[in-house]
Amino acid sequence: MGRVSTGTEQTGMTDPGQEEIQAPAGQPRRLRGRLARAGASSALATALSQATLIGLLWWGASAPLASGIAFIAGAIPNYFLARRWAWGRRGKPQVKGELLPYLAVIAIGWFASVGLTTAAAMLTDPLALSGFWRIVVLDAAYLGGYAVVFALKFAALDRLVYARLQDVKDAAVEPPVPAVLSQSHKVV
């Protein structure tokens, strides 16, 4: 595996066969920007999801039904917001390359959020919580699942779904790399 160089340190001895790779300028900044934009779109989706969850629980819906509908209410706008804003994707999505992997990733989030909310309902049923306190406990479980899943969802979407699509896009635009190693990619 190669060692990433920022280009500012002095070249020293490395293990034989270890390749020095020039890190793209601004890569951590772009990652932080995507993370911030994805976080903001998730925050908006969470607010919508929370309003849906609380409203359905207030009207007496079961925890699994309320959390399932609430998750979907947030996931649909989050897809469009994050796709365009965080990952800069426009136009019609590729079904196999983008939409199906996205659905697979959020399905895990759905199971976590609905599962934790349902488990919280089953654990608190013997306490005979009702009204406000029931909603608070179930909402806390739902949010806990949502928070844990956000980090995993961002990593999966950023590294597996949208990065692969960007690599395909870059390969179509960039000229072929010459067979000779450049000075920035020399083996040390």
Backbone torsions as a table, in degrees:
resi	resn	phi	psi	omega
1	MET	NA	142.1	-176.7
2	GLY	-81.3	161.1	177.2
3	ARG	-102.8	130.4	-177.8
4	VAL	-83.3	130.7	-179.6
5	SER	-112.1	138.6	175.9
6	THR	-89.3	-6.8	178.8
7	GLY	88.5	-3.4	-176.9
8	THR	-104.5	-19.7	-179.3
9	GLU	-87.5	159.4	178.5
10	GLN	-77.6	145.0	179.8
11	THR	-75.8	127.9	179.1
12	GLY	-119.3	-168.1	179.6
13	MET	-75.7	136.9	174.8
14	THR	-127.2	170.2	178.0
15	ASP	-64.7	145.6	177.3
16	PRO	-57.5	138.3	177.9
17	GLY	83.8	-1.8	180.0
18	GLN	-86.4	129.1	-176.0
19	GLU	-96.8	138.6	176.2
20	GLU	-95.9	124.9	-175.2
21	ILE	-116.0	132.3	178.3
22	GLN	-76.6	123.1	178.6
23	ALA	-74.2	136.4	177.6
24	PRO	-62.2	135.8	-180.0
25	ALA	-63.2	135.6	175.8
26	GLY	78.9	5.4	-177.5
27	GLN	-59.3	-47.0	177.8
28	PRO	-61.7	-35.3	179.4
29	ARG	-65.9	-42.2	178.9
30	ARG	-64.9	-38.6	178.4
31	LEU	-64.5	-44.7	178.1
32	ARG	-62.4	-38.6	178.3
33	GLY	-64.1	-45.4	177.5
34	ARG	-62.6	-41.7	179.5
35	LEU	-63.0	-42.8	178.9
36	ALA	-64.6	-43.8	180.0
37	ARG	-68.6	-39.7	176.7
38	ALA	-65.6	-38.4	177.2
39	GLY	-63.9	-40.9	179.0
40	ALA	-66.3	-42.2	179.0
41	SER	-67.8	-35.0	175.8
42	SER	-67.8	-35.4	177.9
43	ALA	-64.0	-42.0	177.3
44	LEU	-64.9	-42.7	178.6
45	ALA	-64.7	-38.1	179.0
46	THR	-64.8	-40.9	178.3
47	ALA	-61.0	-44.3	178.1
48	LEU	-64.9	-43.0	179.4
49	SER	-63.2	-41.8	179.2
50	GLN	-64.2	-42.8	178.4
51	ALA	-61.2	-41.3	179.0
52	THR	-65.0	-47.9	-179.1
53	LEU	-60.2	-50.5	-177.9
54	ILE	-63.0	-42.0	178.5
55	GLY	-62.4	-45.1	-179.8
56	LEU	-67.1	-40.6	177.8
57	LEU	-66.0	-38.5	178.9
58	TRP	-61.5	-36.7	179.8
59	TRP	-83.7	4.7	172.8
60	GLY	93.7	13.9	178.4
61	ALA	-67.8	153.5	177.0
62	SER	-69.4	156.3	-178.9
63	ALA	-60.2	-45.7	179.3
64	PRO	-62.4	-42.2	179.7
65	LEU	-65.5	-48.0	-177.6
66	ALA	-62.8	-44.5	-178.2
67	SER	-71.2	-34.6	177.3
68	GLY	-64.4	-47.1	178.7
69	ILE	-66.4	-40.2	179.9
70	ALA	-63.0	-41.2	179.7
71	PHE	-62.4	-45.1	179.6
72	ILE	-64.9	-38.1	179.3
73	ALA	-61.9	-30.9	177.3
74	GLY	-89.3	-32.9	-174.3
75	ALA	-68.4	-37.9	-177.2
76	ILE	-65.0	-53.5	177.4
77	PRO	-66.2	-31.2	179.5
78	ASN	-63.5	-36.5	178.2
79	TYR	-58.3	-50.5	-176.5
80	PHE	-69.7	-40.5	178.6
81	LEU	-63.9	-53.3	-175.8
82	ALA	-67.4	-39.1	-179.2
83	ARG	-57.9	-46.6	-177.3
84	ARG	-82.0	-45.7	-170.9
85	TRP	-80.7	-49.4	-175.4
86	ALA	-80.0	-40.9	-174.7
87	TRP	-109.3	1.2	173.9
88	GLY	63.8	28.0	179.7
89	ARG	-90.2	135.2	178.8
90	ARG	-132.2	164.8	176.9
91	GLY	83.1	-169.6	-177.0
92	LYS	-72.2	129.1	179.4
93	PRO	-72.8	147.8	173.5
94	GLN	-74.9	126.8	-176.1
95	VAL	-64.4	-53.3	-176.4
96	LYS	-76.3	-34.5	-174.8
97	GLY	-87.1	-22.0	-174.6
98	GLU	-130.7	-52.5	-172.7
99	LEU	-68.8	-48.9	-179.6
100	LEU	-64.6	-43.7	175.6
101	PRO	-62.2	-37.8	177.2
102	TYR	-61.3	-45.6	179.5
103	LEU	-62.2	-37.2	177.6
104	ALA	-64.4	-42.8	-179.8
105	VAL	-65.2	-46.4	-177.7
106	ILE	-74.1	-21.2	175.7
107	ALA	-62.1	-37.3	176.1
108	ILE	-62.7	-42.6	177.2
109	GLY	-63.4	-39.1	178.9
110	TRP	-62.6	-47.6	-179.9
111	PHE	-62.0	-39.1	179.9
112	ALA	-66.5	-49.8	-178.3
113	SER	-64.8	-48.1	-179.8
114	VAL	-67.2	-40.8	179.7
115	GLY	-62.6	-45.2	179.1
116	LEU	-66.7	-39.6	178.8
117	THR	-65.3	-42.5	178.7
118	THR	-65.1	-42.5	178.0
119	ALA	-62.5	-41.7	178.1
120	ALA	-62.7	-38.9	178.3
121	ALA	-64.7	-42.2	-179.6
122	MET	-67.3	-36.9	179.9
123	LEU	-73.3	-31.0	-177.5
124	THR	-94.8	-9.5	177.9
125	ASP	-54.6	-43.7	179.1
126	PRO	-63.2	-19.9	178.5
127	LEU	-79.3	-9.6	179.8
128	ALA	55.3	42.3	175.3
129	LEU	-70.7	143.3	177.2
130	SER	-142.9	163.8	175.7
131	GLY	59.5	-128.8	-173.2
132	PHE	-57.5	-48.5	-175.1
133	TRP	-68.1	-34.5	175.5
134	ARG	-63.1	-44.2	179.7
135	ILE	-64.3	-41.7	179.8
136	VAL	-61.1	-47.0	-178.8
137	VAL	-64.4	-47.3	-178.6
138	LEU	-67.0	-36.8	178.4
139	ASP	-66.5	-40.6	178.0
140	ALA	-62.4	-42.3	177.5
141	ALA	-63.5	-43.1	179.7
142	TYR	-62.1	-47.1	-179.8
143	LEU	-64.8	-36.8	177.6
144	GLY	-60.2	-45.3	177.0
145	GLY	-64.3	-40.1	-179.6
146	TYR	-63.5	-42.2	-178.1
147	ALA	-65.8	-44.8	-179.9
148	VAL	-64.2	-42.3	-177.2
149	VAL	-69.0	-29.5	-178.1
150	PHE	-56.9	-48.0	-178.2
151	ALA	-62.1	-44.7	179.4
152	LEU	-66.9	-40.1	-179.6
153	LYS	-65.1	-43.6	179.5
154	PHE	-61.4	-47.3	-179.1
155	ALA	-60.9	-44.6	-178.8
156	ALA	-65.9	-44.5	-179.6
157	LEU	-68.1	-42.9	-176.8
158	ASP	-68.4	-42.0	-174.0
159	ARG	-92.5	-29.7	-175.0
160	LEU	-103.9	-47.1	-173.3
161	VAL	-85.5	-62.8	-172.6
162	TYR	-79.6	-28.3	176.9
163	ALA	-65.9	-42.3	178.8
164	ARG	-63.2	-40.1	178.6
165	LEU	-66.7	-37.5	177.7
166	GLN	-67.1	-38.9	177.8
167	ASP	-61.2	-41.6	178.1
168	VAL	-64.5	-42.2	179.7
169	LYS	-65.1	-44.6	179.6
170	ASP	-64.0	-39.0	-179.6
171	ALA	-64.0	-32.9	179.5
172	ALA	-74.5	-23.8	-175.7
173	VAL	-98.0	-40.6	-173.8
174	GLU	-76.3	143.6	175.4
175	PRO	-71.1	159.0	-179.9
176	PRO	-62.3	146.1	179.6
177	VAL	-83.2	133.4	179.6
178	PRO	-64.6	154.2	-178.0
179	ALA	-67.3	-26.8	-179.5
180	VAL	-77.9	133.7	179.1
181	LEU	-68.5	135.9	177.2
182	SER	-78.1	169.4	-179.8
183	GLN	-59.3	-35.0	-178.3
184	SER	-77.2	-10.9	180.0
185	HIS	-118.4	30.3	-176.0
186	LYS	-73.9	150.9	175.6
187	VAL	-85.3	127.1	-177.0
188	VAL	-100.1	NA	NA
